[in-house]
Amino acid sequence: IIKKITAEWPSEPIKSYLQSLIADNREGERTGFGQAVIDEILTLISVLEARNDLWEIKDLIKENAEQIV
């Protein structure tokens, strides 16, 4: 899991992968991760979302600056 996250960070596919890690896709047949691991995965997803938000803001600022000039 760590190798995959490290190799693909940051990307939309890795966000989907992280989300899949916490989804019950085996109809309750396995226990899954402990709460501490789930919290870490959720934190990583939040970091990716915040990063994407910042890039969108940066693009908006850049577009507005270009219109002013």
N, C-alpha and C positions, 0 to 999 in steps of 0.2 A: 504494500500500500504506500509506504513512504517513498519508494523508488518511483512509482507512478506519479505521485503528487509532485515530487521534486522535478521529474523530467518534463512534466506538462504545465507547471506553474508559470504564470497565471494564464488560464484559458477557460473558455466556456465549456469545453469538454471535461475539464477537471472539475468544474462546478457540478456538472451533471453526474459525474462519477461519485463525488462526495455525497450528493443527495441520494444516490442509489445505495450507498453504504448504510444509510439510516432508514431506508424504506424497507418495510416488511414485504419482500418479494418471494417468500417461501411459505406463505400462508400459516405463519406461526409455528413452523416446524423447527425453528432454531431459536436459541436464546438471544443471539445478537450481542452487540457490544454493551459494556457497562456504561453507566451514566457519565463517568469522567471522559471516556472516549467519545461518546456522543456529543458532549459539551465541546470537546476539542474540534470535532468535525463541524459543528455548527459555527464555531468561531472562525474556522477557515472559510466557510461559506460566506459569513458576514464580511470578512476581510475582502474577498473577491467582489462582493456586491458594492462595498464602499469604494474600492478601487475603480470599478466601472462607473460609479456615480461621479467620482472625481474627474475621470477622463471625459465624461459627458460635459461637465461644467467647464473644463479646460477648453473643449471644442467650442462651446457656446461663447466663452470669453474671446477666443480667437476670432470667431466669425463676427462678433460685434466690433472688435477692434479693427478688423479689415473694412467694415462698413463705415467706420468713422474716418478712416484715412482716406 
